Amino acid sequence: MSAASASNASATVAPPTETLHPPALRAGAAGPEPKPAAHPTVVLIVLCVAQFLSALDVFIVNVALPKISVGVGSSSLSDLSWVLNAYAIVIAALLIPAGRIADLFGRKRAFLLGLGVFMVASVGAASSGSLSMLVGFRVLQAAGAAALVPTSLGLLLVAAPPEKRELQVKIWSASAALAAATGPVIGGLLVQLSWRWIFLVNIPVCLVAIAVAVRFVPDVKRQIGARLPDLIGGLLLVVAIASLALGLVRAPYWGWTGTRTLISFAVSAVTLAGFVCRSARHPVPVLDLNLLRSRVLSSASASTLLYFAAFGILLLSSVLWIQGHWHYSAVKTGLSIAPGPCLVPFFATLSEVLSKPIRVGVIAAGGCVVSAVGAALLLSSMGPSPEYVAGFLPGWLLVCIGFALSMPTVLAAGTVELAHEQSATGSAVVNMATQVGLVLGISILVAVLGTASAAAGLQLFRTAWWIAGSSAIVAGVAALLVTPPRRRLSTIG
């Protein structure tokens, strides 16, 4: 997905187009650094809103699952998990192709298209009368969100003043972290009206974002002679991720050594290998494997995947325990989770202050460890009696503090050193790891809880929290390597 790989392709030269100022980009050429936007704060807000929306719809559904199950006539956690997993899987699979296409054909156009698709799919999801219909619109919604994530960062790197670029990338990253933490709160409040409102709320936000983006967001036009990336490679990536999630989710029903489970894992391994081979040989690959040679980007991706697997387990398991065993309502569950999200902006800002004297890899690793300690507290203090202050709150606060310290830092460090013509693609790589991590976390939780789902015993939930804490620790080890070279940090812009 680098500009260099695009230049290897022989293509018919299209009419020249310009970036923010001439000269126009030649095929595969980086061109001059685009000028910052005239209204960088406005642009930052609208791009953070888009990132917030795309992340919010991963998490807002958690507390609404009981209501959704009534509305669509399905009570199986394994089946309902596809309302979560279908969204995360499709985003994970399409992020890199969407980022590649945006880098080649124009980020603003892709950004506006993504907002439009996301809005239309939200209308469809809100009007769904069956589980299959809802999952179908969640797939379409995810396709729109997949365009928003890489393009919003790519456009931000163009619009941000060079001296503020790293800070604004952290703010953009923190908006996703805030969405992840506040999703259950917002969902718990909206579901009191109807579960359909968790999708309808997107519509006015998208309309405003489109209007502001058309007016204020600058563009980077397509490269001359740009060609579509490898569509077959993109399809292989979709199949690989979906097969892995299918095997994990259905294994408790099919058996871990059952034929269908083993076939799912085998299909995932084979198609992933095929994707890597095609990406290595194709003239315009979906993923330029040279990007992964960046120690910072590859470490950030690994840490993000492992951490979000842990966070996916911790968030959904907490919701299921509080609602299923403590019998909290959806709104009470959302409000119970709210104190943690309230700490996210403060500690994300603290991580920015700490990054001056302390290496960002150390800060991110410390955040992962804090979340692991929070998981350990949940494991040791949660019980069948509803003891919110003593049993749930301390561990959950530590999970969210760790989230705020680690994830904005990792996401910013993983992308800020990339050249601007690779920024949308590089962002897609890290954010794909986010979605794959969520899919794995949710799938592992479903596998651990089995057919009992929310009614599973405390020991099964403790097993899930132990897995989450272990995953957060390993994420911290990977995070130690995400500090960008100081020479790059000092010359960005």
C-alpha positions in Angstrom: 0.0 0.0 0.0 3.0 2.3 -0.1 3.3 4.8 -2.9 6.3 2.8 -4.1 4.3 -0.3 -4.7 1.7 1.6 -6.7 4.5 2.9 -9.0 5.4 -0.7 -10.0 2.0 -1.0 -11.8 1.8 0.0 -15.4 -1.4 2.0 -15.9 -3.0 4.3 -18.4 -2.3 7.9 -17.3 -5.5 9.7 -16.3 -6.0 13.5 -16.5 -3.9 15.2 -13.9 -5.5 16.3 -10.6 -4.1 18.5 -7.9 -3.5 18.1 -4.2 -4.3 21.2 -2.1 -1.8 23.1 -4.3 0.1 22.2 -7.5 2.0 20.4 -8.8 -0.3 17.3 -9.0 0.8 13.9 -7.7 2.3 11.6 -10.2 1.5 7.9 -10.0 3.1 6.7 -6.8 4.8 10.0 -6.1 4.4 11.6 -2.7 4.2 15.1 -4.0 4.7 18.2 -1.8 3.4 18.2 1.8 -0.2 19.6 1.7 -0.9 22.9 3.5 -2.8 22.8 6.7 -6.5 23.7 6.7 -7.7 27.2 7.2 -9.9 26.0 10.1 -7.9 23.2 11.8 -10.0 23.1 15.0 -13.2 22.7 13.1 -11.7 20.0 10.9 -10.3 18.2 14.0 -13.8 18.2 15.6 -15.6 16.8 12.6 -13.0 14.1 12.0 -13.0 13.1 15.6 -16.8 12.9 15.5 -16.5 10.5 12.5 -14.0 8.4 14.4 -16.2 8.5 17.5 -19.2 7.3 15.6 -17.4 4.4 13.9 -16.1 3.2 17.3 -19.3 3.9 19.2 -21.3 1.4 17.1 -18.9 -1.3 18.1 -19.7 -0.8 21.8 -23.1 0.9 22.0 -24.9 -2.4 21.3 -23.6 -4.3 24.3 -26.2 -3.2 26.9 -28.9 -3.3 24.2 -28.6 -7.1 23.5 -31.4 -8.2 25.8 -33.8 -5.7 24.2 -32.6 -6.6 20.7 -33.1 -10.3 21.5 -36.8 -9.5 22.2 -37.2 -7.3 19.2 -35.8 -9.7 16.7 -36.9 -12.9 18.3 -33.6 -14.5 19.2 -32.3 -15.3 22.7 -29.0 -17.2 21.9 -25.9 -15.2 22.8 -24.0 -17.1 20.1 -26.5 -15.8 17.5 -26.8 -12.3 19.0 -23.0 -11.9 19.2 -23.1 -11.6 15.4 -24.7 -8.2 15.8 -21.4 -7.2 17.4 -19.1 -9.5 15.4 -20.5 -8.8 12.0 -19.7 -5.1 12.4 -16.2 -5.7 13.8 -15.3 -8.3 11.2 -16.3 -6.2 8.2 -14.5 -3.2 9.5 -11.4 -5.2 10.2 -11.5 -6.7 6.7 -12.3 -3.5 4.8 -10.2 -1.0 6.6 -7.0 -1.7 4.7 -8.7 -1.8 1.2 -10.6 1.4 2.1 -7.5 3.1 3.3 -5.6 2.0 0.1 -8.4 3.2 -2.2 -8.6 6.5 -0.3 -4.9 7.1 -0.6 -5.1 6.5 -4.4 -8.4 8.1 -5.3 -9.1 10.9 -2.8 -9.6 10.9 0.9 -12.4 13.5 1.2 -14.5 11.7 -1.4 -14.1 8.4 0.4 -14.8 10.1 3.8 -18.1 11.6 2.6 -19.1 8.4 0.9 -18.4 6.5 4.2 -20.6 9.0 6.2 -23.5 8.5 3.7 -23.3 4.7 3.7 -23.1 4.7 7.5 -26.2 6.9 7.8 -28.3 4.9 5.4 -27.3 1.6 7.0 -28.2 3.0 10.4 -31.7 3.7 9.2 -31.9 0.1 7.9 -30.6 -1.3 11.2 -33.2 0.7 13.2 -36.0 -0.6 11.0 -34.9 -4.3 11.2 -37.5 -6.9 12.1 -35.3 -10.0 12.2 -31.9 -10.9 13.3 -30.7 -11.7 9.8 -31.9 -8.3 8.6 -30.2 -6.5 11.4 -26.9 -8.3 10.9 -27.1 -7.5 7.2 -27.5 -3.7 7.8 -24.7 -4.0 10.4 -22.5 -5.3 7.7 -23.4 -2.3 5.5 -22.9 0.1 8.4 -19.5 -1.4 9.0 -18.6 -0.9 5.3 -19.3 2.8 5.8 -17.3 3.0 9.0 -14.4 1.2 7.3 -14.1 4.2 5.0 -14.4 6.7 7.8 -11.5 5.5 10.0 -8.5 5.7 7.7 -9.7 8.7 5.7 -10.4 10.7 8.9 -6.8 10.3 10.1 -5.4 10.9 6.6 -7.4 14.1 6.3 -6.4 15.1 9.8 -2.7 14.8 9.0 -3.3 17.2 6.1 -5.3 19.7 8.0 -3.3 19.8 11.3 -0.6 22.4 11.7 2.8 20.6 11.7 3.7 21.6 15.2 0.3 20.3 16.5 0.1 17.1 14.4 1.1 14.6 17.0 -1.2 16.1 19.7 -4.1 16.1 17.3 -3.5 12.5 16.3 -3.7 11.6 20.0 -6.9 13.6 20.4 -8.3 11.7 17.3 -7.2 8.4 18.9 -8.7 9.3 22.2 -12.1 9.9 20.6 -12.2 6.2 19.7 -11.2 5.3 23.2 -13.9 7.5 24.6 -16.4 5.9 22.3 -15.4 2.5 23.5 -15.8 3.5 27.1 -19.0 5.5 26.8 -20.8 3.2 24.4 -22.6 1.2 27.1 -23.6 4.4 28.9 -25.1 5.9 25.8 -26.7 2.6 24.8 -28.2 2.2 28.3 -29.9 5.6 28.1 -31.2 5.2 24.5 -32.5 1.7 25.0 -35.0 3.1 27.5 -36.8 4.7 24.5 -36.2 1.7 22.2 -33.2 -0.4 21.1 -33.8 1.2 17.6 -32.6 4.5 18.9 -29.0 3.2 19.3 -28.9 3.4 15.5 -31.3 6.3 14.8 -29.0 8.6 16.9 -26.4 8.4 14.2 -28.5 10.1 11.5 -28.5 13.8 12.7 -24.8 13.4 13.6 -23.9 12.2 10.1 -25.9 15.0 8.5 -24.1 17.7 10.4 -20.7 16.0 9.9 -21.4 15.8 6.1 -22.3 19.5 5.9 -19.3 20.6 7.9 -16.9 18.3 6.0 -18.0 19.6 2.6 -17.4 23.2 3.7 -14.2 23.0 5.8 -12.3 19.7 5.3 -9.4 19.9 2.8 -8.7 17.2 0.3 -5.8 15.2 -1.1 -6.8 14.3 -4.6 -6.1 11.0 -6.2 -2.8 10.1 -7.7 -2.5 10.1 -11.5 -2.8 6.7 -13.0 -4.0 5.2 -9.7 -5.3 1.7 -9.9 -7.7 -0.3 -7.7 -5.9 -2.5 -5.1 -6.1 -6.3 -5.2 -9.7 -7.2 -4.8 -9.1 -10.9 -4.5 -6.6 -10.2 -1.7 -9.3 -8.2 0.1 -11.8 -11.0 -0.3 -9.2 -13.5 1.2 -8.8 -11.2 4.2 -12.5 -11.0 4.8 -12.8 -14.8 4.6 -9.8 -15.3 6.9 -11.2 -13.1 9.7 -14.8 -14.3 9.4 -13.8 -18.0 9.4 -11.7 -17.5 12.6 -14.5 -15.7 14.4 -17.0 -18.3 13.2 -14.9 -21.2 14.6 -14.4 -19.5 18.0 -18.0 -18.5 18.4 -19.5 -21.9 17.3 -16.9 -24.2 18.9 -18.9 -24.6 22.2 -21.8 -25.9 20.1 -19.9 -27.9 17.4 -17.1 -29.1 19.8 -13.5 -27.8 19.8 -12.4 -30.9 17.8 -15.6 -31.1 15.7 -15.3 -31.2 11.9 -17.0 -27.8 11.3 -14.8 -26.1 13.9 -11.6 -27.5 12.5 -12.7 -26.6 8.9 -13.4 -23.0 10.0 -9.9 -22.7 11.5 -8.3 -24.4 8.5 -10.1 -22.0 6.1 -8.9 -19.1 8.1 -5.3 -20.2 8.1 -5.3 -21.0 4.3 -7.0 -17.8 3.2 -4.7 -15.7 5.5 -1.7 -17.4 3.9 -3.1 -16.7 0.5 -3.7 -13.1 1.4 0.0 -12.7 2.5 1.2 -14.4 -0.7 -0.9 -12.2 -3.0 0.1 -9.0 -1.0 3.8 -9.9 -1.6 3.4 -10.5 -5.3 0.6 -8.2 -6.5 1.6 -4.9 -8.2 -1.1 -3.0 -6.3 -1.6 -5.1 -3.1 -4.3 -4.5 -0.5 -1.5 -4.4 2.1 2.0 -3.4 1.1 3.9 -5.7 3.4 6.8 -3.2 3.5 4.6 -1.1 5.8 4.9 -3.9 8.4 8.7 -3.6 8.4 8.1 -0.5 10.5 8.8 -1.7 14.0 6.6 1.0 15.5 3.6 0.2 13.2 3.9 -3.6 13.6 4.3 -3.3 17.4 1.4 -0.9 17.7 -0.8 -3.3 15.7 0.2 -6.2 17.9 -0.4 -4.3 21.1 -3.7 -2.9 19.9 -5.0 -6.4 18.9 -4.1 -7.9 22.2 -5.4 -5.1 24.3 -8.8 -4.8 22.5 -9.2 -8.5 22.8 -8.9 -8.0 26.6 -11.1 -4.9 26.6 -13.8 -6.7 24.5 -13.9 -9.5 27.1 -13.9 -7.2 30.1 -16.7 -4.9 28.8 -19.1 -7.4 27.5 -18.6 -9.8 30.5 -19.2 -7.0 32.9 -22.4 -6.0 31.2 -23.6 -9.6 31.1 -22.8 -10.2 34.8 -24.4 -7.0 36.0 -27.5 -7.5 34.0 -27.7 -11.3 34.2 -26.7 -11.9 37.9 -27.3 -8.5 39.6 -30.4 -7.9 37.5 -29.6 -4.3 36.7 -31.7 -2.6 34.0 -30.0 -1.4 30.9 -29.9 2.2 32.0 -28.6 1.3 35.5 -25.9 -0.8 33.8 -24.9 2.1 31.6 -24.7 4.5 34.5 -22.8 1.9 36.5 -20.2 1.8 33.8 -20.1 5.7 33.4 -17.5 6.6 36.1 -14.8 4.8 34.1 -15.4 6.7 30.9 -15.4 10.0 32.7 -11.8 9.4 33.6 -10.7 8.7 30.0 -10.2 12.3 28.8 -8.3 13.3 31.9 -5.8 10.3 31.8 -5.5 10.6 28.0 -4.4 14.2 28.5 -2.1 13.0 31.3 -0.4 10.6 28.9 0.3 13.5 26.6 2.0 15.4 29.4 3.9 12.3 30.5 5.2 11.7 27.0 7.6 14.6 27.3 9.8 13.1 30.0 8.9 9.4 29.5 9.1 7.3 26.4 5.6 6.7 25.0 6.2 2.9 24.9 6.7 2.9 28.6 3.5 4.9 29.2 1.5 2.6 26.9 2.9 -0.5 28.6 2.1 0.9 32.0 -1.5 1.6 30.9 -1.9 -2.1 29.8 -0.6 -3.2 33.2 -3.0 -1.0 35.0 -5.9 -2.6 33.0 -4.6 -6.0 33.8 -4.6 -5.1 37.5 -8.2 -4.0 37.0 -9.1 -7.3 35.5 -7.5 -9.1 38.5 -9.6 -7.0 40.9 -12.7 -7.9 39.0 -11.7 -11.6 39.2 -11.1 -11.4 43.0 -14.0 -9.1 44.1 -17.0 -9.7 41.8 -19.6 -12.0 43.4 -23.2 -13.1 43.1 -24.4 -10.2 45.5 -24.7 -6.8 43.9 -21.8 -5.1 45.6 -21.1 -2.2 43.1 -18.7 0.0 45.1 -16.6 -2.8 46.6 -17.0 -5.5 43.9 -17.1 -3.7 40.5 -16.1 -0.1 40.6 -12.4 -0.3 41.7 -11.5 -2.8 39.0 -13.5 -1.1 36.3 -11.9 2.3 37.1 -8.5 0.8 36.7 -9.5 -0.9 33.4 -10.6 2.5 32.0 -7.5 4.4 33.4 -5.3 1.8 31.7 -7.3 2.2 28.5 -6.8 6.0 28.5 -3.1 5.8 29.1 -2.4 3.1 26.6 -4.6 3.1 23.6 -4.5 6.8 22.4 -0.7 6.6 22.9 -0.3 3.4 20.9 -2.6 4.5 18.1 -0.9 7.9 17.8 2.6 6.5 17.9 1.8 3.8 15.4 0.7 6.3 12.7 2.3 9.6 13.3 5.7 8.7 11.8 4.2 7.6 8.4 4.6 9.7 5.3 1.4 11.6 4.5 0.7 9.5 1.3 0.6 6.4 3.5 -1.2 7.7 6.5 -4.7 6.5 5.6 -3.3 3.0 4.8 -1.2 2.9 8.0 -4.1 4.0 10.1 -6.2 1.2 8.6 -3.6 -1.4 9.6 -3.6 -0.3 13.3 -7.4 0.1 13.4 -7.9 -3.3 11.7 -6.0 -4.7 14.7 -8.5 -3.0 16.9 -11.4 -4.6 15.3 -9.8 -8.1 15.0 -9.0 -7.8 18.7 -12.6 -7.1 19.5 -13.8 -10.0 17.4 -11.4 -12.3 19.1 -12.2 -11.0 22.6 -16.0 -11.4 22.1 -15.6 -14.8 20.4 -13.4 -16.0 23.2 -15.9 -14.8 25.8 -18.8 -16.6 24.0 -16.6 -19.7 23.9 -15.8 -19.5 27.6 -19.3 -18.9 28.7 -20.8 -21.5 26.3 -24.5 -22.1 26.0 -25.2 -20.7 29.4 -24.2 -17.2 28.2 -25.2 -14.5 30.8 -26.5 -17.2 33.2 -23.0 -18.8 33.3 -21.5 -19.4 36.8 -19.0 -17.1 38.4 -16.1 -19.5 37.8 -16.6 -19.2 34.0 -16.7 -15.4 34.2 -13.5 -15.5 36.3 -11.8 -17.6 33.6 -12.8 -14.9 31.1 -11.3 -12.1 33.3 -8.1 -14.1 33.8 -7.7 -14.4 30.0 -8.4 -10.7 29.6 -5.8 -9.8 32.2 -3.2 -12.0 30.6 -3.9 -10.6 27.2 -3.5 -7.0 28.5 -0.1 -8.0 30.0 1.2 -9.3 26.7 -0.2 -6.2 25.0 2.0 -4.2 27.4 5.1 -6.1 26.3 4.4 -5.3 22.7 3.6 -1.6 23.6 7.2 -1.2 24.9 8.3 -1.1 21.2 6.0 1.6 20.0 8.2 4.6 20.7 8.8 6.3 17.3 12.5 7.2 16.6 13.2 10.6 18.1 14.5 11.9 14.8 11.1 11.2 13.2 9.2 12.9 16.0 11.4 16.0 15.7 11.0 16.3 12.0 7.3 15.5 11.5 5.6 18.1 9.4 
